[in-house]
Amino acid sequence: MAILPFQQPVLNVPKKDKLRLPVSQKSKFGDMLWDFFAEIPQHSLKYNKKCIKWDFKLDNGKTFVDPEYNYLLASAKDFIYSLMSDPIEGRSQYSSLVGKFRHLRHLLKWMITNGCDRFSQLDENSLEQYEQYHKNRKARNRGDKNERLKPTSLAHIFDIVRDLYRQQDKIKDAITVEPFDGETASERAGVTKAGKKQNKTERIPDEVTVDLLGKAFNYVEVKAEAILKAMDAIEMIKKKYPKKSSAYQSHRYQPLINKCRFANVKYLNAEKKRLRTACYIIIAYFSGIRISEGLSIKKGCVEKKRSDNGTDYSLLHSTHFKTVKRPKGDTWLVPEAVAIAVDVLEKLSKPLRDKSGLDYLLLNTNKGKGGKRGVISDMNLSLKEFIKETGVVLYHGKPWNLTTHQFRKSFAYFMAKENKCNFKFLQEQFKHVSMDMTLWYVITEEEDTELLEEVENAVEDTSLECLYDIMTPGKNIGGAGGAYIAERRDKIFKGMAGEEIHKTLNECGMDDLYVRSTIYGLCVFNEEHAECNAGFDCLCNPNTCKNAVVTDDYKKHWIGLLRRCGELLSRPGASPLQKAYTQRQLDEFILPIFKQMKWSLEELLSNGKESA
């Protein structure tokens, strides 16, 4: 019977059998390439993130598989294999092993440059030299040529050293002295809590988001028609003259794409790429899916549904990778905008899908392994190009450095900011039982806990932002809660701003007040004053509920209420009962807020917006 991978520690395998030991479905221990394509299913990962190539080049021009490095090569393979067969704290994912190898490669190159051919030769002095080498090393691919490695990057490099020490009982050649004076890799690298917070993925700034989405929708809803029409024209000519040369075909379809207002195929291809990116932007922003899930969507991935109460909605089907042991099919509740973007993608990707035999929608023109046109993780580059080429508004004078994960972060912020956290949309989206995103979640291992966490954090952040805003002296606020706050606020926070308000709120124990959006404004929830459970569909009268705060941000909503009342009162067919009820709503609910907020009815009348 064949030896299965990772059934026994590497120390127990005789040398003659070790070379034939399977390390994956396609590779053996003695191979120069350990291929994990079958074990790492994410289609979005590049080739070099799914394999380990032992024949990498060294700084001296040689390769690591040259005979003089045989002992160190065997030791390195033993170490990586030990992380599979007997991992540290149960960590044995293939994608993690490839990452470990990349950091190990730094150590191997340094050792060879400094004359070390065994891990056991690394003593306290040499490990200190290795530490200083990386702390002084300049970072690659950075705008500032003198910028050093970030603490988080150093921590990954130093962690491989600690792993070699922790695995010493499982391999023949290992580090035998405890590195970094017993400190963790993060401590030695200088990673702090503040630094971790600073290095977290940023959300897209509001002004960038508005312009970015506007340009993405312009491509999907306006430009897509001409782009797809030009593509169809090219495909029609190619099918009509299959045996003719490309030059002849080009001569035939050139007038057709000119009619679609494209000067040449080069410009059309650039617009196709921008359309592909625009579709991804809309899908990612309005669903919160990860890049691996986004790049795994296939033809027919949107399913139209109707709920029991007659509400139409759409489900996006893809594959979930990150928080599950094995890839699994999953669904996301999405708005109509995502369904439209997917429909455009299906048409846009058809020629590539036909050529590649793949059903994925976010294909590109780069040839993958085996000559097929496959999915690779080029989306971050495409996003940066889209930002520059479409002229998205600058942020602090520079193009925003857009990345795929920022959409996930921004989606969480968007949902928190809009405070639709009680809607069934979020219950389905995040697969939790509680309808209230700020309460306790009942979550299984397979649920998207990471995104739930981000939404919770975003809810907390936006709640604090709203709280600081309404506590600022002079801020125009109304409603019974607004009057209650304003009366005390202007005494307590007089002359304060920003951090001073934050500090005072903290000292008074008020920074844990929960603020959320309702149909009329904000609810600064205090159970003592509550007339309801503070849901989005709260029907409390803001003129009487001391939790209710109305701000100028909700002026448009109140104008809408006023307009609808005016239309009903002037409608010939309205019954006396309807008119009496509407007049009462105006007198007791709407007009007192306009008076309190000092919103001018005369201004509305002069603008022709209302004739109530």
C-alpha positions as CSV (number, residue, x, y, z in Angstrom):
1,M,0.0,0.0,0.0
2,A,1.3,3.5,-0.9
3,I,2.5,5.7,1.9
4,L,-0.1,8.5,2.4
5,P,1.2,12.0,3.0
6,F,1.8,13.1,6.6
7,Q,1.0,9.8,8.3
8,Q,4.4,9.7,10.0
9,P,7.0,12.2,11.3
10,V,9.8,12.8,8.9
11,L,12.3,11.5,11.5
12,N,10.8,8.0,11.2
13,V,11.2,7.8,7.4
14,P,14.4,6.1,6.2
15,K,16.5,8.2,3.8
16,K,16.0,5.9,0.8
17,D,12.2,6.0,1.2
18,K,12.0,9.7,1.9
19,L,12.5,10.8,-1.7
20,R,9.4,8.8,-2.7
21,L,7.3,10.2,0.1
22,P,4.2,12.0,-1.2
23,V,3.9,15.6,-0.2
24,S,0.8,16.3,-2.3
25,Q,-1.4,14.6,-4.9
26,K,1.1,15.5,-7.6
27,S,4.5,15.8,-5.9
28,K,7.0,13.7,-3.9
29,F,9.5,14.7,-1.3
30,G,12.4,14.4,-3.7
31,D,10.9,16.7,-6.4
32,M,12.2,20.1,-7.0
33,L,8.6,21.4,-7.3
34,W,6.1,20.7,-4.6
35,D,2.8,21.3,-6.5
36,F,-0.3,22.1,-4.3
37,F,-2.7,23.1,-7.0
38,A,-5.1,20.3,-6.1
39,E,-4.8,21.1,-2.4
40,I,-5.2,24.9,-2.7
41,P,-8.5,25.4,-4.7
42,Q,-8.7,29.2,-4.8
43,H,-8.7,30.3,-8.4
44,S,-7.7,33.8,-7.5
45,L,-4.2,32.8,-6.4
46,K,-1.2,33.1,-8.6
47,Y,0.9,30.0,-9.6
48,N,3.8,30.9,-7.2
49,K,1.3,30.9,-4.2
50,K,0.2,27.3,-4.9
51,C,3.6,25.6,-5.1
52,I,7.1,25.5,-3.5
53,K,10.0,25.8,-5.9
54,W,13.2,24.5,-4.3
55,D,15.4,25.5,-7.3
56,F,15.3,29.2,-6.5
57,K,18.2,31.5,-7.4
58,L,20.7,32.6,-4.7
59,D,22.5,35.9,-4.3
60,N,25.7,34.3,-5.6
61,G,24.1,33.4,-8.9
62,K,23.8,29.7,-8.1
63,T,20.6,27.8,-7.3
64,F,19.6,26.2,-4.1
65,V,19.5,22.7,-5.7
66,D,23.2,22.8,-6.6
67,P,25.1,19.8,-5.1
68,E,27.1,21.9,-2.5
69,Y,23.8,22.8,-0.8
70,N,22.4,19.3,-0.6
71,Y,22.5,19.0,3.2
72,L,20.8,22.4,3.8
73,L,18.2,21.5,1.0
74,A,17.4,18.2,2.8
75,S,17.1,20.1,6.2
76,A,14.8,22.7,4.7
77,K,12.5,20.1,3.2
78,D,12.5,18.2,6.5
79,F,11.4,21.4,8.2
80,I,8.6,22.2,5.8
81,Y,7.4,18.6,5.8
82,S,7.4,18.6,9.6
83,L,5.0,21.5,9.5
84,M,2.6,19.2,7.6
85,S,3.1,16.0,9.5
86,D,3.4,17.4,13.0
87,P,2.5,21.1,12.8
88,I,2.8,23.7,15.5
89,E,-0.5,24.2,17.3
90,G,-2.3,22.2,14.6
91,R,-1.5,24.7,11.8
92,S,-1.1,22.7,8.6
93,Q,-2.9,24.5,5.8
94,Y,-1.1,24.2,2.4
95,S,-1.5,27.9,1.7
96,S,0.2,28.7,5.0
97,L,3.1,26.3,4.2
98,V,3.8,28.1,0.9
99,G,3.9,31.4,2.9
100,K,6.2,29.8,5.4
101,F,8.5,28.7,2.6
102,R,8.7,32.3,1.3
103,H,10.0,33.5,4.6
104,L,12.3,30.5,5.0
105,R,13.9,31.4,1.7
106,H,15.1,34.7,3.2
107,L,16.9,32.8,6.0
108,L,18.4,30.2,3.5
109,K,19.8,32.9,1.3
110,W,21.3,34.8,4.3
111,M,22.8,31.6,5.7
112,I,24.5,30.7,2.4
113,T,25.8,34.3,2.0
114,N,27.3,34.1,5.5
115,G,28.8,30.6,5.2
116,C,26.2,28.6,7.2
117,D,25.2,25.2,5.8
118,R,23.2,23.9,8.8
119,F,20.4,25.3,10.9
120,S,22.2,24.0,14.0
121,Q,25.0,26.4,13.3
122,L,22.8,29.4,14.0
123,D,23.7,30.6,17.5
124,E,22.7,33.7,19.5
125,N,25.3,35.8,17.7
126,S,24.3,34.8,14.2
127,L,20.6,35.1,15.0
128,E,21.2,38.6,16.2
129,Q,23.1,39.4,13.0
130,Y,20.1,38.0,11.0
131,E,17.7,40.2,13.0
132,Q,19.7,43.4,12.4
133,Y,20.1,42.5,8.7
134,H,16.3,42.6,8.2
135,K,15.8,45.6,10.5
136,N,18.2,47.5,8.3
137,R,17.0,46.1,5.0
138,K,15.1,48.4,2.7
139,A,11.7,47.5,1.7
140,R,11.0,46.6,-2.0
141,N,8.2,48.1,-4.1
142,R,7.7,51.1,-1.9
143,G,7.6,54.7,-3.1
144,D,10.2,55.8,-0.5
145,K,13.4,54.0,-1.5
146,N,14.8,54.4,2.1
147,E,11.7,52.9,3.8
148,R,12.4,50.0,6.1
149,L,10.4,46.8,6.5
150,K,7.2,47.2,8.5
151,P,7.0,45.6,11.9
152,T,4.4,43.2,10.7
153,S,6.6,42.0,7.8
154,L,9.5,41.6,10.2
155,A,7.3,39.5,12.5
156,H,6.6,37.0,9.7
157,I,10.4,36.7,8.9
158,F,11.3,36.3,12.6
159,D,8.5,33.8,13.2
160,I,10.1,31.2,10.8
161,V,13.2,31.4,13.1
162,R,11.1,30.6,16.1
163,D,9.4,27.7,14.2
164,L,12.8,26.2,13.5
165,Y,13.5,26.2,17.2
166,R,10.0,24.9,18.2
167,Q,10.4,22.0,15.7
168,Q,13.8,20.9,16.9
169,D,12.6,17.6,18.4
170,K,10.9,16.7,15.1
171,I,13.8,17.1,12.6
172,K,17.5,16.3,12.6
173,D,18.8,19.7,11.8
174,A,17.2,22.7,13.7
175,I,17.9,25.8,15.7
176,T,18.8,24.7,19.2
177,V,19.1,28.0,21.0
178,E,16.0,30.0,21.9
179,P,15.9,33.0,19.6
180,F,15.2,36.6,20.5
181,D,15.8,36.1,24.3
182,G,12.5,34.3,24.6
183,E,10.4,37.2,23.1
184,T,7.8,36.4,20.5
185,A,8.4,37.3,16.8
186,S,5.9,40.1,17.1
187,E,7.5,41.5,20.2
188,R,10.9,41.4,18.7
189,A,9.7,43.0,15.5
190,G,8.1,45.9,17.4
191,V,4.5,45.1,16.6
192,T,2.3,47.1,18.9
193,K,-1.5,47.2,19.4
194,A,-1.5,50.8,18.0
195,G,0.6,49.6,15.0
196,K,-1.8,46.7,14.4
197,K,-4.7,49.0,14.4
198,Q,-2.9,51.4,12.0
199,N,-2.1,48.5,9.6
200,K,-5.7,47.3,9.4
201,T,-7.3,47.5,6.0
202,E,-8.7,51.0,5.5
203,R,-12.2,51.6,4.2
204,I,-12.6,53.7,1.1
205,P,-13.2,57.4,2.0
206,D,-16.7,58.6,1.4
207,E,-15.8,61.2,-1.3
208,V,-13.8,58.5,-3.2
209,T,-16.6,56.0,-2.8
210,V,-19.2,58.3,-4.3
211,D,-17.1,59.1,-7.4
212,L,-15.8,55.5,-7.8
213,L,-19.3,54.0,-7.7
214,G,-20.6,56.7,-10.0
215,K,-17.9,55.9,-12.6
216,A,-18.5,52.1,-12.2
217,F,-22.2,52.5,-12.7
218,N,-21.5,54.7,-15.8
219,Y,-19.6,51.8,-17.3
220,V,-22.1,49.1,-16.4
221,E,-25.3,51.0,-17.2
222,V,-24.2,53.3,-20.0
223,K,-20.9,52.3,-21.7
224,A,-21.5,48.5,-21.5
225,E,-24.0,48.6,-24.4
226,A,-21.5,50.0,-26.9
227,I,-18.6,47.8,-25.7
228,L,-20.7,44.6,-26.0
229,K,-22.0,45.7,-29.4
230,A,-18.5,46.2,-30.7
231,M,-17.4,42.8,-29.2
232,D,-20.4,41.1,-31.0
233,A,-19.4,42.8,-34.3
234,I,-15.8,41.4,-34.0
235,E,-17.1,37.9,-33.1
236,M,-19.5,38.0,-36.1
237,I,-16.7,38.8,-38.5
238,K,-14.5,36.1,-37.1
239,K,-17.2,33.5,-37.5
240,K,-18.1,34.7,-41.0
241,Y,-14.5,34.6,-42.2
242,P,-12.8,31.9,-40.0
243,K,-10.2,31.0,-42.6
244,K,-9.2,34.6,-43.4
245,S,-6.1,36.3,-41.9
246,S,-6.4,38.4,-38.8
247,A,-5.5,41.5,-41.0
248,Y,-8.4,40.7,-43.3
249,Q,-10.8,40.2,-40.3
250,S,-9.6,43.5,-38.8
251,H,-10.2,45.3,-42.0
252,R,-13.8,44.0,-42.0
253,Y,-14.7,44.7,-38.4
254,Q,-12.9,48.1,-38.1
255,P,-15.8,50.1,-39.6
256,L,-18.3,48.3,-37.3
257,I,-16.4,49.2,-34.1
258,N,-16.0,52.7,-35.4
259,K,-19.8,53.0,-35.5
260,C,-19.7,52.1,-31.8
261,R,-17.3,55.0,-31.3
262,F,-14.1,53.0,-30.7
263,A,-11.1,54.2,-32.7
264,N,-9.4,50.8,-32.7
265,V,-9.3,47.4,-31.1
266,K,-6.6,48.5,-28.6
267,Y,-8.9,51.2,-27.1
268,L,-11.9,48.7,-27.1
269,N,-9.8,46.2,-25.2
270,A,-8.9,48.8,-22.6
271,E,-12.5,49.7,-22.2
272,K,-13.4,46.0,-21.9
273,K,-10.9,45.7,-19.0
274,R,-12.4,48.8,-17.3
275,L,-15.9,47.4,-17.7
276,R,-14.8,44.2,-16.1
277,T,-13.3,46.1,-13.2
278,A,-16.4,48.2,-12.9
279,C,-18.6,45.1,-12.6
280,Y,-16.3,43.8,-9.9
281,I,-16.5,47.1,-8.0
282,I,-20.3,47.0,-7.9
283,I,-20.4,43.3,-7.0
284,A,-17.8,43.6,-4.2
285,Y,-19.1,46.9,-2.7
286,F,-22.8,45.8,-2.5
287,S,-22.2,42.2,-1.4
288,G,-19.1,42.2,0.9
289,I,-17.6,39.1,-0.6
290,R,-13.9,38.4,-0.5
291,I,-11.7,38.5,-3.6
292,S,-11.5,34.7,-3.7
293,E,-15.3,34.4,-3.6
294,G,-15.7,37.2,-6.2
295,L,-13.3,35.6,-8.6
296,S,-15.1,32.2,-8.3
297,I,-18.5,33.5,-9.5
298,K,-19.7,31.6,-12.6
299,K,-22.2,31.9,-15.3
300,G,-25.7,31.7,-13.9
301,C,-24.6,32.6,-10.4
302,V,-27.5,35.0,-9.7
303,E,-30.8,33.4,-8.7
304,K,-34.0,35.5,-8.6
305,K,-36.3,34.7,-5.7
306,R,-39.6,35.8,-4.2
307,S,-40.3,35.7,-0.5
308,D,-43.5,34.5,1.1
309,N,-44.7,38.1,1.4
310,G,-44.1,38.8,-2.3
311,T,-40.8,40.6,-2.0
312,D,-38.4,40.0,-4.9
313,Y,-34.7,39.6,-4.1
314,S,-31.6,38.0,-5.7
315,L,-29.1,35.5,-4.4
316,L,-25.4,35.4,-5.6
317,H,-23.9,31.9,-5.6
318,S,-20.2,31.4,-5.3
319,T,-17.6,29.4,-3.4
320,H,-16.6,30.1,0.2
321,F,-12.9,29.3,1.0
322,K,-11.4,31.2,4.0
323,T,-13.3,30.3,7.1
324,V,-14.2,26.7,6.2
325,K,-12.1,23.5,6.3
326,R,-13.1,22.7,2.7
327,P,-14.4,25.0,-0.1
328,K,-18.2,25.0,0.0
329,G,-20.9,26.6,-2.1
330,D,-22.5,29.6,-0.5
331,T,-25.0,32.4,-1.2
332,W,-25.1,36.1,-0.6
333,L,-28.3,38.3,-0.6
334,V,-27.6,41.1,-3.1
335,P,-29.4,44.1,-4.5
336,E,-30.5,44.5,-8.1
337,A,-27.3,46.5,-9.0
338,V,-25.2,43.3,-8.4
339,A,-27.6,41.2,-10.6
340,I,-27.1,43.8,-13.4
341,A,-23.3,43.8,-13.1
342,V,-23.3,40.0,-13.2
343,D,-25.5,40.0,-16.4
344,V,-23.0,42.4,-18.1
345,L,-20.1,40.2,-17.0
346,E,-21.7,37.1,-18.5
347,K,-21.9,38.8,-21.9
348,L,-18.4,40.4,-21.5
349,S,-16.7,37.1,-20.6
350,K,-18.4,34.9,-23.1
351,P,-15.5,34.9,-25.7
352,L,-13.0,34.1,-23.0
353,R,-15.2,31.4,-21.5
354,D,-15.7,29.8,-24.9
355,K,-11.9,29.7,-25.5
356,S,-10.8,28.6,-22.1
357,G,-13.6,26.1,-21.3
358,L,-14.0,27.8,-17.9
359,D,-17.3,29.1,-16.5
360,Y,-15.8,31.9,-14.4
361,L,-17.0,35.4,-15.1
362,L,-14.0,37.4,-14.0
363,L,-11.6,35.9,-16.6
364,N,-8.8,38.1,-18.1
365,T,-6.6,37.9,-21.2
366,N,-3.5,36.7,-19.4
367,K,-2.6,33.1,-20.2
368,G,-2.5,30.9,-17.2
369,K,-0.8,27.5,-16.7
370,G,-1.3,25.1,-19.6
371,G,-2.0,27.9,-22.1
372,K,-5.6,28.4,-21.0
373,R,-6.9,31.8,-20.3
374,G,-7.4,31.6,-16.5
375,V,-8.3,33.6,-13.5
376,I,-5.3,35.2,-11.7
377,S,-5.2,37.8,-9.0
378,D,-4.7,40.8,-11.1
379,M,-7.7,42.7,-9.7
380,N,-5.7,44.9,-7.3
381,L,-3.7,46.2,-10.3
382,S,-6.9,46.6,-12.3
383,L,-8.5,48.6,-9.5
384,K,-5.5,51.0,-9.4
385,E,-5.6,51.5,-13.1
386,F,-9.4,52.1,-13.0
387,I,-8.9,54.8,-10.4
388,K,-6.3,56.6,-12.5
389,E,-7.7,56.1,-16.0
390,T,-11.3,57.2,-15.1
391,G,-10.1,60.2,-13.1
392,V,-11.7,59.2,-9.7
393,V,-11.4,62.1,-7.4
394,L,-8.1,62.5,-5.6
395,Y,-7.7,61.9,-1.8
396,H,-5.3,64.3,-0.2
397,G,-3.9,65.2,-3.6
398,K,-3.2,61.6,-4.6
399,P,-5.1,58.7,-6.3
400,W,-6.6,56.5,-3.6
401,N,-4.6,53.2,-3.3
402,L,-7.6,50.9,-3.9
403,T,-7.4,47.2,-2.9
404,T,-10.0,44.4,-3.0
405,H,-10.4,43.9,0.7
406,Q,-11.3,47.6,1.2
407,F,-14.7,46.8,-0.4
408,R,-15.4,44.4,2.3
409,K,-14.4,46.9,4.9
410,S,-16.4,49.6,3.2
411,F,-19.5,47.4,2.9
412,A,-19.4,46.8,6.6
413,Y,-19.2,50.6,7.2
414,F,-21.9,51.3,4.6
415,M,-24.3,48.9,6.3
416,A,-23.5,50.4,9.7
417,K,-23.7,54.0,8.5
418,E,-27.0,53.4,6.8
419,N,-28.1,51.4,9.9
420,K,-30.2,48.9,8.0
421,C,-28.9,46.4,10.6
422,N,-32.4,45.2,11.6
423,F,-33.4,44.2,8.0
424,K,-33.8,40.7,6.9
425,F,-31.1,41.5,4.3
426,L,-28.4,41.4,6.9
427,Q,-29.8,38.3,8.6
428,E,-29.5,36.5,5.3
429,Q,-26.3,38.2,4.3
430,F,-24.4,37.2,7.4
431,K,-26.3,34.1,8.3
432,H,-27.0,35.0,11.9
433,V,-30.1,34.3,14.0
434,S,-30.4,37.7,15.8
435,M,-32.1,40.4,13.7
436,D,-30.2,43.1,15.6
437,M,-26.6,43.4,14.4
438,T,-25.5,45.0,17.7
439,L,-26.8,42.2,20.0
440,W,-25.5,38.6,20.4
441,Y,-24.9,36.4,17.3
442,V,-25.6,32.7,17.1
443,I,-22.9,31.7,14.7
444,T,-21.7,28.3,13.4
445,E,-18.1,27.6,12.4
446,E,-19.0,28.0,8.7
447,E,-20.5,31.5,9.0
448,D,-18.7,34.7,7.9
449,T,-17.6,35.7,11.4
450,E,-14.9,38.0,10.1
451,L,-17.3,40.2,8.2
452,L,-19.7,40.2,11.1
453,E,-16.9,41.5,13.3
454,E,-16.1,44.2,10.8
455,V,-19.8,45.3,10.7
456,E,-19.9,45.3,14.5
457,N,-16.8,47.5,14.6
458,A,-18.2,49.8,12.0
459,V,-21.5,50.0,13.9
460,E,-19.5,51.0,17.0
461,D,-17.4,53.5,15.1
462,T,-20.3,55.2,13.3
463,S,-22.3,55.2,16.6
464,L,-19.5,57.1,18.3
465,E,-19.2,59.5,15.3
466,C,-22.9,60.3,15.5
467,L,-22.6,60.7,19.3
468,Y,-19.7,63.2,19.1
469,D,-21.5,65.1,16.3
470,I,-24.8,65.6,18.2
471,M,-22.8,66.5,21.4
472,T,-21.0,69.3,19.7
473,P,-22.3,72.6,21.0
474,G,-24.2,74.6,18.5
475,K,-25.1,71.5,16.4
476,N,-28.7,71.9,15.1
477,I,-30.7,69.0,16.6
478,G,-34.4,68.5,17.3
479,G,-36.9,66.0,18.6
480,A,-37.6,65.4,22.3
481,G,-34.2,63.7,22.7
482,G,-32.5,66.5,20.8
483,A,-34.0,69.1,23.1
484,Y,-33.1,67.0,26.2
485,I,-29.5,66.7,25.0
486,A,-29.1,70.3,23.8
487,E,-30.2,71.7,27.2
488,R,-27.4,69.8,29.0
489,R,-24.9,69.6,26.1
490,D,-24.3,73.3,25.8
491,K,-23.5,73.5,29.5
492,I,-21.2,70.5,29.8
493,F,-19.4,70.7,26.4
494,K,-19.2,74.5,26.0
495,G,-16.0,75.4,24.2
496,M,-15.1,71.8,23.5
497,A,-14.4,69.9,20.3
498,G,-13.2,66.5,19.0
499,E,-11.0,64.7,21.6
500,E,-12.2,66.9,24.5
501,I,-15.8,65.9,23.9
502,H,-14.6,62.2,23.6
503,K,-12.7,62.5,26.9
504,T,-15.6,64.1,28.7
505,L,-18.1,61.5,27.4
506,N,-15.8,58.8,28.6
507,E,-15.5,60.3,32.1
508,C,-19.2,60.7,32.3
509,G,-19.7,57.0,31.2
510,M,-21.7,58.2,28.2
511,D,-19.4,56.9,25.4
512,D,-21.2,53.5,25.5
513,L,-24.6,55.1,24.5
514,Y,-25.8,53.4,21.3
515,V,-26.8,55.6,18.4
516,R,-28.6,54.2,15.4
517,S,-30.6,55.5,12.5
518,T,-34.4,55.3,12.4
519,I,-37.0,56.4,9.8
520,Y,-37.1,60.0,11.3
521,G,-33.5,60.6,12.5
522,L,-31.3,59.1,15.2
523,C,-32.1,57.1,18.3
524,V,-29.7,57.7,21.2
525,F,-30.9,54.6,23.0
526,N,-31.5,54.9,26.7
527,E,-33.7,52.1,28.1
528,E,-35.0,54.5,30.9
529,H,-36.5,56.8,28.2
530,A,-37.4,54.2,25.6
531,E,-40.8,54.0,24.1
532,C,-39.8,51.0,21.9
533,N,-36.9,48.6,21.2
534,A,-35.0,51.2,19.1
535,G,-35.4,49.4,15.7
536,F,-34.9,51.0,12.3
537,D,-38.7,50.8,11.8
538,C,-39.2,52.6,15.1
539,L,-42.7,54.3,15.2
540,C,-42.1,56.5,18.3
541,N,-43.1,60.1,18.0
542,P,-39.9,62.1,17.9
543,N,-41.7,65.0,19.5
544,T,-42.3,62.9,22.7
545,C,-39.6,60.2,22.8
546,K,-36.5,61.4,24.7
547,N,-34.4,58.9,22.7
548,A,-35.3,60.6,19.4
549,V,-32.9,63.1,17.8
550,V,-33.5,64.8,14.5
551,T,-30.6,66.3,12.6
552,D,-30.2,68.3,9.3
553,D,-29.1,65.1,7.6
554,Y,-32.7,63.9,7.7
555,K,-34.2,67.1,6.2
556,K,-34.8,65.5,2.8
557,H,-36.8,62.7,4.5
558,W,-39.0,65.2,6.4
559,I,-39.6,67.2,3.2
560,G,-40.8,64.0,1.6
561,L,-43.3,63.5,4.5
562,L,-44.5,67.0,4.1
563,R,-44.9,66.7,0.4
564,R,-46.9,63.4,0.7
565,C,-49.2,65.0,3.2
566,G,-49.7,68.0,0.9
567,E,-50.5,65.8,-2.0
568,L,-53.1,63.8,0.0
569,L,-54.8,67.0,1.3
570,S,-55.1,68.4,-2.2
571,R,-56.3,65.1,-3.7
572,P,-60.0,65.4,-4.9
573,G,-60.8,61.8,-4.1
574,A,-59.5,61.8,-0.5
575,S,-62.1,61.1,2.1
576,P,-62.7,63.5,5.0
577,L,-61.4,60.9,7.4
578,Q,-58.1,60.6,5.4
579,K,-57.7,64.4,5.3
580,A,-58.4,64.7,9.0
581,Y,-55.8,62.1,9.9
582,T,-53.3,63.7,7.5
583,Q,-53.9,67.1,9.0
584,R,-53.4,65.7,12.5
585,Q,-50.0,64.1,11.3
586,L,-49.0,67.5,10.0
587,D,-49.9,69.4,13.1
588,E,-48.7,67.0,15.8
589,F,-45.8,65.1,14.0
590,I,-44.3,67.0,11.1
591,L,-44.7,70.8,11.5
592,P,-43.4,70.8,15.1
593,I,-40.1,69.3,13.9
594,F,-39.9,71.9,11.1
595,K,-40.4,74.6,13.6
596,Q,-37.9,73.2,16.1
597,M,-35.2,72.6,13.4
598,K,-35.9,76.1,12.0
599,W,-36.5,74.6,8.5
600,S,-38.2,77.3,6.4
601,L,-41.5,76.4,4.9
602,E,-41.4,79.6,2.9
603,E,-38.1,78.5,1.3
604,L,-39.7,75.2,0.2
605,L,-42.7,77.0,-1.2
606,S,-40.5,79.5,-3.1
607,N,-38.6,76.6,-4.6
608,G,-41.8,75.1,-5.9
609,K,-41.2,71.9,-4.0
610,E,-44.4,71.9,-2.0
611,S,-47.8,73.5,-2.0
612,A,-49.1,72.0,1.2
